[in-house]
């Protein structure tokens, strides 16, 4: 009997190489150590599969990566507040981290005027002097009627139909146009449908049953997800694709879908974000985790003061003497930039649909996550998607 289990079979060099790869093969090569890749890796490993995770960055955790500066967990790629109504997802993530009670209550700064976000009775009182929900609703309805909008066709019309022209002009228009680099009339209405509007004094931005920040930071959460799993950092999959593909039976790809296919159909558009982060030798810069700058003239979209995600305390519960802030700037993506948000307009949607056809035709490759599926994903939705995909294939 030969090595390959077939008597008297002539063994060729190709067969020897194949047997070598079979003996050393991973079941899954997971490209990207963000939430989708890390959750899938955990599920595959727990199902008895052999997994290798790679990432081109020098760190795990993708865009939820947090780094320690002055004992503060700094959200390097922008603020991430976990929130969900999905109990299954909440039960899953709390296996890997304990969460604090942080509630997202951002503030809007319009030329020195401060307004509550989400839009609620505090906002309406500051804007119009109204005191009761009935007065606020009447004011919004009055401005809706003045605009004559029956069915919103773009973001501007959608926003005015939700909160009226005054709030749109002061608190939505400038911020949104900075964020997306486009006139609000050229953006789809659904972008603003996520905006909470309440006739109450509730300052909780997210209407979610479960919410918080993982104690110890998101990096620690992902470290726990990847415990016992082989991870190789500083490894660019697309630069070594042929070599890396031979390591596993199946690839789970979480990078940009257009990059995977060499931009053969053209480049999808993204919005990118850059941050200017600095340490300040003061205990309190703005008194809140997030302040949005909603006028068009201020170049940054918001300032994050990271210590307030964990109430200004270190892990021993002591007050932190310094603070770390990040000014966030939105920009059009270009090669070399980090792609953050897909531009969900008709043109890009049509181009993604063509790439999706190519992806569906790929053998032994799973495309998953924000960039591979070219869609905006909240963190809980990414985790739910990874859990669903792992249930389907494992």
N, C-alpha and C positions, 0 to 999 in steps of 0.2 A: 504494500500500500504506500502510495507516495504521500508527500507533505500535504497535497491538496485532496487527499481522500479518494483518488482514482488510481486503480492499479495499472502499472505499466504505461502511465501517461507521460509523454515527453514534456519536460518542464522547460519552459522558455523564460528568458530574462524578464519579459513583461509579466509573466505569472508570478515570478519571484517578487518583483516590485509591488504587484497587487497584494500579495500575501503580507508583505512588509507593512503596507499601508493599513491593511485590515487589522493587523496585530496592534497597531499604534493609533488607530483612528479614534477620533471623538465622535460621539453621536451627533452633537450639535456644536457648531462654531457660531458664537453669538457676537455680532458686530455692534458694539456699543454697550457701555456699562451704565447707561441711564436707567430710568425706572422700568421701561418695557423690557429691555434686555436683562436686567437684574432679576426681575420677577420671573421671567421665563426661565432663566438659568436656575433659580431656586426650585421652581416646580419640576423642571427636567431632572435636576439632581435628586430631588426627593423621590422621583419616579424610577430612580436607578440608572439614569442615563449618565454618560460621561460627557462633560461639558467643558469647553474652553471659551472664555470671554475675552475679547480684545477691545481696546479703545485707543484712538489716536491721541487723545489727550494724556497728560501725565498724571491724571487722577481719575478715580471712579466718580459715579453719581451724575454724570451728564450736567444738564443745566440746573439741577437742584444742589449742586456741589456747594458746601459751606466750608470756609476755612477760618481758623482761629487767628484773630488779630486783637491784641490787648485783652485776651480772655473773652472776646465777643465772637459769636458765630456769625460770620459775615456771609451773606448770600451773594456769592461772587457773580452769578449770572442773573441777578435780579430777584426781587422779593417773591418768595413762594410760601403761601399760606394754604395748608392742607384743609380741605373742606369737602364733605360728601354727605349725601343722603343714603348712600349705599351701605347698608349694615355689613354685608359680606366683605366689602372692600375695607371698611373700618376695622372689622375683626381681624382681617388679614394683616394690615399694616401695624396694628398694635401688638402683633406677635413679635415684631422686630424693633419696636421703639415705644417708649412711653411719651405721650403727648401732653404739652401744657394746655392751659385754658385760653391761649391768645385768641382774641376776637379782632377781626380786621375792621378798623374804623378810620379810614383815611380822611384827610382834610384837603379841601381845595383852596388854593391861594390864587386869587385873581387880583393882581396889582395891589397886593397888600390887604385885600378883603378876604376873610377866612369863612369858608362855608363847610357845612357837614356833608360828607359822602358816606353812605348812599344818600340820595335825595330824599329827605324826610321833612318832618314838621320843623326841625331846627333850620333846615335850608330854606324852606318857604317863609318862615318867620323873618329870617335875615334878609331875604330877597324882597319880600312884599309887605312885611309887617303883619301878615295874617296870624291869627292865634288858634283858630279851630280848624279841624280837618274839613269842615264844610266850606269855610272861607278859602282854604287852599284849593280844594277841588273846583270851586267856582272860578277862581283865578286861572287855573290851568285850562278849564273848559272855555273860558272867555278868550284866551290866547289861541286855543285850538280853532275856535270858530273864526277868529280874525284871519288865521292862516288859510282857512278853507280846505284843509286836508281831509279827504275822506278815506283814501287808501294810500299809505306811504310807499313811495317808489325808491327812495334812497335814504341814506343815513340822516341827512338834514331833516327831511320830512318826518321820518320816524321819531327823531328826538323831539321835534316841536310837538308832535302828536302826543308824546309821553309827558313832557314837562313844560311846554310853552316856550315862546321865543326868548324871554328874558334869561332863563336858565340855560337854554341852548347857546345863546350868544356869549354868556359869561363863563360857563362852566364846561361846555362840551366842545364847541366848535374849534377853538384854538388848540386845546389839548389833543383832540382827535386828529386834526390835520397835521400836527407835529408827529404824532405817533405813526400815522400811516403815510405821510408824505403826499397826500392827495386831498383835493377839495371834498368836503363832506357830501356835496351833491354827486360826486363820482364814486361814492362808496355804497355798498349794498346795505339795505335797511336792517338786515338780521344782526349786524355787528353790535348794534346798540340795544338789541332785545335782551341782552344779558344785564343791562343796567337796572339795578333795583330802584324802584320808586315806591315810597311808602307814605301814607297819611297817618303815620305814627311817629313817636320820638325814638324809634329803635335805630341805634347807630351801628348795628351789625351789618356789614356790607353783604355778607353771604347768608342767604336764607337756607342754612344747612343744619341738619341734626347734629353732625359731628364736625368739629373744627379744632385746629390747634397747630402747634409747631413741635416737631419731635425734640424732646429734651436731649441736648448734646449735639444737635444739628442733623441735617439731612445726610451728610456724609456718613455719619455713624449708623443711620438707618440702612443705607445701602451696603455698608460694610457687613452688617448683620445678615442682609439678604444674600450676600456673596460668600458667607463664611464656609470654608472648606472647598471652595470652587477655584480652579486655576484661572488667574487673570493676568493678562499681558498688556501693559500700558505702553504708550508711545509707539503703537503699532497701527500703521495706516493700511486698512484692508484693501482699499482700491489700488494702492501702489504695489501691493504684493498679492493681488487677488488669486492669480493662478496657483501660486505656492500655497496660500492659506486654504483655498478651496479643497485641496487634496487631503487636508487634515481631518475632514469631517464628512459624514454622510449628508448632513443637512446644514444649511446656513440660515441663521436668523439675522436679517439685515435691518438695522434701525436708522441708517443714514439717509441722506437725501436721495429720493428715488431717481431724480434726473441725473445725479452724479453717478449712480450705479450704472446707468446706461450710457455714460460718457457724454451726456447732454446731446445725444444723437437726434432728438426731436426739437432741441432748443432748451434754453434754461427757464425753469420755473422762477417766478418772482417771490421774494421773501422780504420781510422787514427785518432789519438787524438792529441790535442795540449795543451801545458801548457805555462804559461806566468810568467815571472819574471818582476814585475812592481816596479818602484821606482820613487820617487820624487827627482828632482835635483834642487839645489838652484842656477840655472842659467837660463837665459831667452831663450836659444836656444842651443839644443844639436846637431842636424844634419840638421836643416834647411828644412826639408821635412817630410811629414806625414809618409812615408814608404820608408825604404832602405832595399833592399834584399841583403843578403850576399850569394854570389853564389859560393864561393869556398867550397870544401867538408870539409875542416879542421875546419872552424868556426862552433861551435856547434849549434848556433841559425840560423834559416832560415831568419829572418828579425827583424828589430827594428822599432817599431811604436812610433812616437812622436805625442801624441794625440792632442796637442793644434793646430797643423797646419790643422786639419780638419775644424777648425773654425777660421783660419787665425791668430792664436796667440792672439785673443781678448776675453775678457769676454763679458757677455751679455749686458754690457753698452758701449762696443766698446773700452774699455781700454786695453792697453798692459798688458799681464800677466807676472809677475816677475819671476815665476818659471816654470818648465816644468815637464811633466810626460812621462816616456818612458816605453815601454814593450818589452822585448826580447821574441821572440816567438820560441818555440821548438816543433818540430813534433815528434811523437812517435807512436808506435803500441798500439792500444787500448787493454786494459785488464779490466776485471770486476772492477767496481768502478770508472773508468775513464769516462770522458765525450766523447761520440762518436761524431766526427765532420764530417768526410768525408767517405762515403762508398767506399770500394775498388772494383771498377767496373771491375773485371776480370771474366773470364769464370766460374771459380769455384764458386765464390760468386753470380754471376748472376744466375747460376743453382739452388743454394740453396735458393735464394730469390724467384725464380719462384715457388718452392715448398711451401714456406711460404705464397706466394700470393694465392695459391689454398686454404690453410686453412683460410686465411683472407676472401676470397670470400664466403666461406661457413658459416662464422659467421653471426648470425642474429642480427640486430639492432646495428651493429657496423660499423662505417665509419673510414677507415684508411687513413690518409692524412698527408702530409708534408715530409720533408727530411728523417727522420728516419723511419717513418711508411711505406714509399714507397721505401726506400733504394735507393735513388738517389741524385745526386748533384743538388741542386736548388739554383739559384740566388734569391734574395729577391723578385724581381718582379714576377718571375715564381711561387714562393710560394703563393703570393697574388692572382695571376691569377688563380691558382689551387683552392684556397679556395673559390674564387668568383664563379668559375664554379661549384664546388661541391654544394655550397649553392643554386645556381640556380636550380640544378637538384633535390634537395631534399626538398626545402622549399616551 
